[in-house]
Amino acid sequence: MLATLGFLTVGALFVLIVTGRLTPLVALVLIPLLAALVGGFGLRTAAFVVTGIQQIAPVAAMFVFAILYFGIVSDAGTLDPVIDGILRAVGARPTYVVMGSALLALLIHLDGSGAVTFLVAVPAMLPLYDRLNIDRRILACVTSMAAGVNFLPWTGPMVRASAALEIPVAALFRPLVAVQVVGLLFVFAVAFVLGRRAERTATRSDSLAPIVRTLSEDERRLRRPGRIWINGLLTVAIMAAMVAGVVDPAVMFMAGTALALVINYPEPAQQRARVDAHARAAMLMAGILLAAGAFTGIMKETGMLAAMAESAVGVVPPAWGRHIPVALAVLSMPLSLVFDPDSFYLGVLPVIARTAGAFGVEPLHVGQAALLGQMTTGFPVSPLTPATFLVVGLTGIELGAHQRFTGPFLFAATLVMTAAALLLGVLPL
């Protein structure tokens, strides 16, 4: 009974979100509440919701303040010298242009937003691609790869995996640092190869003037060029503390946000304006995460999650059980074409983790396997994410052409990182 109810709940969640009949926030609240009431749990369901929210609160706090922090330091122009330096350095050599595009996207994606990455990197580099007659698909490819491999602690997939499996973000992220380094080396290797290939057909000219970004009046008004170094040092300190695990990420970003506001916008009116400018994105994701807490609380406390896992164990051959993380890692990128991040991480991943746990596999390894591709390398080609349509719209290429050109490289990145995770002992074989 509980297993059937659980599978129906997860299935309904997936269908309603993917078809757009309900928003993720509404579906994550109403569907499990209805399931718990149907299951006869009555008013006890409220306690299950509170339990789930309490467990998710630190992750939601980290995400809210991470969005605010990176929005504030970006407004202050912290990355401007780096972006402008890359644009000057790439010159008119296609190989440098393509590799510079990947580096630019990688740096911009520090805020964890694929949409922002494409909005900044593509318009900045596209005029140079056109002047040199470089295939626009290459720009879409390398920016997608740089953003996809860059799964940082405050990115959506990471916080969702942490919330769903009730594992601290730092515990998920730290073992993956070396794996991510391998993935980024692969990204730049691909960028080098694509750049060399582009040189065969590119327009050759050493006299082209470098691309110069033009800031709007509002952007110039917010810039704080004299405080770039202190903003940079603050950002490095926050990231170093997170990687080292010496302070909880939520605390680091809360303190960092307050300091960034005082340093760059000391007037209270300025501070309110900067918070208001980024509050919509922060609160939208916070709402989804808190709703996810309600979902996982109900699924766990009612016993539906355990019953689903027990049912799944019965169909998995015992010899295959310990290989679930490897299988999930290999399939993680293609799964992005089928599952949106909310339905996968919050609905499907806990069931996989419980099933794997029956074979002695740690939930940590299941979460890390999923992060190697599910809405990380997979999001820039998934039809379920707005960022995919943004990158094809900005580059002016067809979705199918982008998927055919970029998809194999993103899948290859997942396979390379999976192999690295196995060799480095991050995932069990």
C-alpha positions in Angstrom: 0.0 0.0 0.0 2.6 2.6 1.1 5.0 1.7 -1.8 2.2 2.0 -4.4 1.1 5.3 -2.8 4.7 6.5 -2.9 5.3 5.6 -6.5 2.0 7.3 -7.5 3.1 10.4 -5.6 6.4 10.6 -7.3 4.8 9.9 -10.7 2.2 12.6 -10.2 4.9 15.1 -9.2 6.9 14.4 -12.3 4.0 14.6 -14.7 2.5 17.7 -13.2 5.8 19.6 -13.2 7.0 18.5 -16.6 3.7 19.2 -18.3 3.5 22.6 -16.6 0.2 22.0 -15.0 1.6 23.0 -11.6 4.6 24.9 -10.6 7.3 23.0 -8.6 6.4 24.9 -5.4 2.7 24.1 -5.6 3.3 20.4 -6.6 5.8 19.8 -3.9 3.4 21.0 -1.3 0.0 19.8 -2.4 0.8 16.3 -3.9 2.5 14.8 -0.8 -0.1 16.4 1.5 -2.9 14.8 -0.5 -1.0 11.5 -0.5 -0.5 11.6 3.3 -4.2 12.2 3.8 -5.1 9.4 1.5 -2.8 7.2 3.4 -4.7 7.9 6.6 -2.0 10.0 8.4 -4.4 12.8 9.1 -3.2 15.7 11.3 0.2 14.0 11.9 1.1 15.2 8.4 1.7 18.7 9.8 4.4 17.3 12.1 6.0 15.5 9.1 6.1 18.8 7.2 7.8 20.7 10.1 10.4 18.0 10.4 11.3 18.2 6.8 11.5 22.0 6.8 13.7 21.9 9.8 16.1 19.7 8.0 16.2 21.8 4.9 16.5 25.2 6.5 20.3 25.5 6.5 20.5 24.6 2.8 17.8 27.2 1.9 19.6 29.8 4.0 22.8 29.1 2.2 21.2 29.4 -1.3 19.4 32.6 -0.5 22.5 34.4 0.8 24.7 32.9 -2.0 22.4 34.5 -4.6 22.4 37.8 -2.8 26.2 37.8 -2.3 27.2 37.0 -5.9 24.6 39.5 -7.1 26.0 42.3 -4.9 29.7 41.7 -5.8 28.7 41.4 -9.5 26.9 44.7 -9.3 30.1 46.2 -7.8 32.1 45.0 -10.9 34.3 42.5 -9.2 34.7 40.4 -12.3 34.9 43.3 -14.8 38.7 43.4 -14.9 38.9 39.6 -15.6 36.2 39.7 -18.2 37.7 42.7 -20.0 41.2 41.1 -19.7 39.9 37.9 -21.4 38.4 39.9 -24.2 41.6 41.8 -24.8 43.8 38.7 -24.6 42.0 36.4 -27.0 42.9 38.7 -30.0 41.9 37.3 -33.4 43.3 33.8 -33.1 40.3 31.3 -33.2 42.0 28.9 -30.7 42.4 31.7 -28.1 38.9 33.0 -28.8 37.3 29.6 -28.2 39.3 28.9 -25.1 38.7 32.4 -23.8 35.0 31.8 -24.2 35.2 28.8 -22.0 37.2 30.7 -19.4 34.8 33.6 -19.4 31.8 31.3 -19.0 33.5 29.5 -16.2 34.2 32.7 -14.2 30.7 34.1 -14.8 29.1 30.9 -13.6 30.6 31.5 -10.1 27.2 32.8 -9.2 25.7 29.4 -10.0 23.3 30.7 -12.7 23.4 29.2 -16.1 21.1 31.9 -17.5 23.3 34.7 -16.2 26.4 32.9 -17.7 24.8 32.8 -21.1 23.4 36.3 -20.9 26.9 37.7 -20.2 29.3 35.4 -22.1 27.5 34.9 -25.4 26.8 38.6 -26.2 30.3 39.4 -25.2 32.0 36.9 -27.5 29.5 36.6 -30.4 30.6 39.7 -32.3 34.2 38.2 -32.4 32.9 34.8 -33.6 31.0 36.5 -36.4 33.9 38.7 -37.5 36.2 35.7 -37.6 33.6 33.5 -39.2 33.7 30.9 -36.4 30.8 28.5 -36.2 28.3 29.8 -33.6 27.7 26.2 -32.4 31.2 26.2 -31.0 30.4 29.2 -28.8 27.2 27.5 -27.5 29.2 24.3 -26.9 32.1 25.7 -24.9 30.0 28.0 -22.8 27.6 25.2 -22.1 30.4 22.8 -21.1 32.1 25.4 -18.8 28.8 26.1 -17.1 27.8 22.4 -16.9 31.0 21.1 -15.4 31.1 23.9 -12.8 28.9 22.4 -10.2 29.6 24.6 -7.1 28.1 24.2 -3.6 25.5 26.9 -4.2 24.2 25.6 -7.6 20.7 24.2 -7.9 21.6 20.5 -8.4 24.0 20.6 -5.4 21.5 22.2 -3.0 18.7 19.9 -4.2 20.8 16.8 -3.7 21.8 18.0 -0.3 18.2 18.7 0.6 16.8 15.4 -0.7 19.4 13.2 0.9 19.9 15.3 4.1 23.6 15.4 3.5 25.6 18.6 4.1 26.6 20.4 1.0 30.3 20.4 2.0 30.2 16.6 2.4 28.9 16.3 -1.2 31.2 18.9 -2.7 34.6 18.4 -1.2 35.3 14.9 -2.6 34.2 16.1 -6.0 36.7 19.0 -6.2 39.4 16.9 -7.9 36.8 15.3 -10.2 35.6 18.7 -11.2 39.2 19.8 -12.0 39.5 16.8 -14.3 36.3 17.8 -15.9 37.4 21.3 -16.5 40.7 20.2 -18.0 38.6 18.2 -20.4 36.5 21.3 -21.2 39.6 23.3 -22.1 41.0 20.4 -24.1 37.8 20.3 -26.1 37.9 24.1 -26.5 41.5 23.8 -27.8 40.5 21.2 -30.4 37.4 23.1 -31.5 39.5 26.3 -31.8 42.1 24.6 -33.9 39.4 23.1 -36.1 37.9 26.6 -36.5 41.2 28.0 -37.7 40.8 26.1 -41.0 37.8 28.1 -42.0 38.0 31.3 -39.9 38.8 34.7 -41.4 42.4 35.6 -40.6 43.1 39.1 -39.5 45.6 40.5 -37.0 44.2 44.0 -37.4 40.8 43.5 -35.8 40.2 45.8 -32.8 39.5 44.0 -29.5 35.9 43.7 -28.4 35.0 46.3 -25.7 32.1 45.8 -23.4 29.7 48.8 -23.0 28.0 49.2 -19.6 24.6 50.8 -19.2 24.3 54.0 -17.1 22.7 51.9 -14.3 25.5 49.4 -14.4 28.1 52.2 -14.2 26.3 53.8 -11.3 26.6 50.5 -9.3 30.2 49.8 -10.1 32.8 50.2 -7.3 36.2 50.0 -9.1 38.2 51.0 -6.1 36.8 48.1 -4.0 37.4 45.3 -6.5 40.4 43.8 -4.6 38.6 43.6 -1.3 35.6 42.0 -3.0 37.8 39.5 -4.6 39.6 38.7 -1.4 36.3 38.3 0.4 35.0 35.9 -2.3 38.2 33.8 -2.2 38.0 33.6 1.6 34.3 32.5 1.5 35.0 29.8 -1.1 38.2 28.6 0.7 36.3 28.3 4.0 33.5 26.3 2.3 35.9 23.9 0.6 37.9 23.4 3.8 34.6 22.9 5.7 35.7 25.0 8.7 32.5 27.1 8.8 29.0 26.2 7.7 28.2 27.5 4.2 25.1 29.3 5.3 27.0 31.3 7.9 29.8 32.2 5.5 27.3 33.6 2.9 25.3 35.4 5.5 28.4 37.1 6.8 29.7 37.7 3.3 26.5 39.3 2.2 26.5 41.7 5.1 30.1 42.6 4.6 29.6 43.1 0.8 26.8 45.4 1.4 28.7 47.5 4.0 31.8 47.6 1.8 30.2 48.6 -1.5 26.9 50.2 -0.6 27.2 51.7 2.9 23.9 53.7 2.8 20.9 51.8 4.1 18.8 52.9 1.1 21.5 51.5 -1.3 21.6 48.2 0.7 17.8 47.8 0.5 17.9 48.5 -3.3 20.6 45.8 -3.9 18.8 43.2 -1.8 15.5 44.0 -3.6 17.3 43.7 -7.0 18.2 40.0 -6.3 15.4 39.0 -3.8 13.1 37.6 -6.5 15.6 34.9 -7.6 16.6 34.2 -4.0 13.1 33.8 -2.6 11.8 31.8 -5.5 14.5 29.1 -4.9 14.1 29.3 -1.2 10.4 28.7 -1.5 11.0 25.6 -3.7 13.6 24.3 -1.2 11.3 24.7 1.8 8.5 23.0 -0.2 11.0 20.2 -1.0 11.5 19.9 2.8 7.8 19.4 3.2 7.8 16.8 0.4 10.8 14.8 1.8 9.5 15.1 5.4 6.2 13.5 4.4 7.7 10.9 2.2 10.2 9.8 4.9 8.0 10.1 8.0 5.0 8.3 6.5 7.2 5.4 5.5 6.5 5.8 1.8 10.1 6.3 0.9 11.3 3.1 2.8 8.4 1.1 1.3 9.4 2.3 -2.2 13.0 1.3 -1.7 12.1 -2.1 -0.4 9.9 -2.7 -3.4 12.7 -1.6 -5.8 15.2 -3.8 -4.0 13.2 -6.8 -5.1 13.7 -6.1 -8.8 17.4 -5.3 -8.6 19.7 -8.3 -8.9 22.0 -8.5 -5.8 25.1 -8.5 -7.9 24.1 -5.2 -9.5 23.2 -3.4 -6.3 26.6 -2.1 -5.4 27.1 -0.7 -8.9 24.1 1.6 -8.7 26.3 4.8 -8.3 28.3 4.0 -11.4 25.3 3.2 -13.4 23.6 6.4 -12.2 26.7 8.5 -13.0 26.8 7.2 -16.6 23.1 7.8 -17.1 23.0 11.1 -15.2 23.5 13.4 -18.2 20.9 11.7 -20.5 18.4 11.7 -17.6 18.5 15.5 -17.8 16.5 15.2 -21.1 13.7 13.4 -19.2 13.6 14.7 -15.7 13.6 18.3 -14.6 15.8 19.0 -11.5 13.0 19.2 -9.0 11.3 16.0 -9.9 14.6 14.1 -10.2 16.5 15.3 -7.2 13.5 15.6 -4.8 11.4 12.8 -6.1 13.6 10.1 -7.7 17.0 10.4 -6.1 15.8 9.6 -2.5 14.3 6.3 -3.8 17.5 5.4 -5.6 19.5 6.2 -2.5 17.3 4.1 -0.3 17.4 1.2 -2.8 21.2 1.5 -3.0 21.4 1.6 0.8 19.9 -1.9 0.9 23.0 -3.1 -0.9 25.4 -1.3 1.5 25.9 1.8 -0.7 26.2 5.1 1.0 23.6 7.8 0.0 26.6 10.2 -0.3 27.9 8.2 -3.3 24.5 8.2 -5.0 24.2 11.9 -4.6 27.7 12.5 -6.0 27.0 10.2 -9.0 23.9 12.2 -9.9 25.8 15.4 -9.7 28.2 14.3 -12.4 25.5 14.9 -15.1 21.9 15.3 -14.0 21.2 19.0 -14.7 24.9 19.8 -14.4 26.4 18.8 -17.7 22.9 18.0 -18.9 21.2 21.3 -18.3 22.5 23.2 -21.3 20.9 20.8 -23.8 17.8 19.8 -21.8 14.4 21.0 -23.2 13.2 21.2 -19.6 15.4 24.2 -18.7 15.0 27.8 -19.8 18.8 28.2 -20.0 18.8 25.8 -23.0 16.5 28.1 -25.0 18.4 31.1 -23.9 21.7 29.9 -25.2 20.3 28.8 -28.6 18.3 32.1 -28.8 21.4 34.2 -28.1 23.6 32.3 -30.6 20.8 32.1 -33.2 21.1 28.4 -33.8 18.4 25.7 -33.8 17.8 23.7 -30.7 18.3 20.4 -32.5 21.6 21.6 -34.0 22.8 22.6 -30.6 21.8 19.3 -29.0 23.5 17.3 -31.8 26.7 19.3 -31.7 27.1 19.9 -27.9 25.3 16.9 -26.4 28.1 14.4 -27.2 30.7 16.6 -25.7 28.7 17.1 -22.5 28.1 13.4 -22.3 31.8 12.8 -22.8 32.5 15.2 -19.9 30.3 13.1 -17.7 32.0 9.9 -18.7 35.5 11.5 -18.1 34.4 12.7 -14.6 32.9 9.3 -13.8 36.2 7.6 -14.7 38.1 10.1 -12.6 35.7 9.6 -9.7 36.3 5.8 -9.9 40.1 6.2 -10.2 40.2 8.7 -7.3 38.1 6.5 -5.1 35.2 9.0 -4.9 32.7 6.5 -6.2 32.9 2.7 -5.3 33.3 0.3 -8.2 
